[in-house]
Amino acid sequence: MSSNNRLKNALISLSDKEHLLEISKVLLKKKINLLATGGTAKYLKNYNIPVIEISEYTNFPEILNGRVKTIHPKIIAGILSRRDQDQKTMQLYNILPIDIVIVNFYPFDKINTQKTYPIQEIIEKIDIGGPTLVRSAAKNYRDVIVIVNFFDFKLIFDSMTNHYISIEKRLYLAKQAFLYTSSYEKSIAQYFTNEDKFDTKHKKNLFPNQFQLQFVKKQNLRYGENYHQKSALYIEENNLNPGTISSAYQIHGKKLSYNNISDADIALECVKQFSQPACVIVKHGNPCGASEKRSLLKAYISAYKSDPISAFGGVIAFNYIIDTETAEEIIQRQFVEVIIAPEINHLSLNILKKKKNIRILITGQFQKNNEQIDFKKITNGLLLQENDNSTIDIKKFNFVTTRLPTKKELKDAIFCWNIVKYVKSNAILYGFNKTTISIGSGQTSRVDATQLANIKAKNRGFDTIGATMASDAFFPFRDGIDKAASIGISCIIQPGGSIRDKEVIECANEYNIAMIFTQKRHFKH
């Protein structure tokens, strides 16, 4: 089914004029008359494009410093008129039917939220006429084509024949228009919510009665968690900081998958915990190797050697620029899915490009993660919680055993505590010289996680005498301490808080193990 209207008149009002000339030339080639607001008309006239300025057509000037430009009966009626019902009224008032409306708004959602603007300056950037034009055209989609982005203009006009557009395409464009105006209104509402000084109770409430999410699609992904699942990556376009996987750009390799991005996010957020050159390798949602050393090369080699079997096909994250020595070592040592770093030089990139499928993500300079809310989708619902952005404060540590940790043990304890936060619960982690040597992850009991860490350390031939243990939650019984002592663990860092803490501390004292209570748990599910 097609609309019977021949396209004669188009109204154009563009804040972003990047594609304005191309759009105008296509319309003129199809012998469609152009009407435009003052700024758009001036731009076209500079390029000798024939155009009728709206104020000339309505015989009414733009007033109130541009606040009123297009809201005039001859414009709105020209868009809303039903071609099969309103002809007499249109003729009586000499109103032209407007067949095409092409509009984009001032990008309110692109305002730099890090900079403070006077509210009056912000208010003047709120578009009133543009959304009115778009909503009017979308409402009358059977008779009017509404376009709010250049992609849709190309899609429609490249396939248009004999000035006709199918009703299906018109309905699609109307949907796009309402999505556009809805997104625009939400960005304005968010600004006013942030500025609201009256509703202080709401402002302090992390969990409002209504929780709205707005993300835009960055890219389709290769597949989901499994080959039969489709997937895509959506990002917070209005709150996108450098130094994240969401803002990273891919400079080499195959298309990313759902698992690639999930693991890359864990690896990156984990490696950002360290100030010295560090490497974190993640596989299936868990760190399997991590190290902090004086050079990136040493950090990578140590992280890889801590669990080379799990590192196969893993995701590697660095917190420093990738040098040529490290790039060569990666190529020689292992098969890797994704490499993430803040920067990479061209020599290192050329080395890594020898493997055509390695996905290389560059994040830019790291910034502190200030996200307040973390959420998880459940069936027909959403779980919200405060983000676990807590930093280590040694002043809040409780040293609960007779023997205090040595300086080296304390450094290893802090290193292990930074890593275990990213391991799925129940989590036990062993570290030595700021390198992981065994990780027991995702077990349903803490003693099993400890036993798993013991087995992995033994199987890989690590000397665990003098190593440090981190536990993401308290020990409910002393059995975990007994197992740790059996392989020579000399220091344990854990939250504390069990009703059997006294028994656990006494057990540590029996083995002359130094124990630290952080008073903060790091469950991860």
Disulfide bonds with the S-S distance in Angstrom:
none
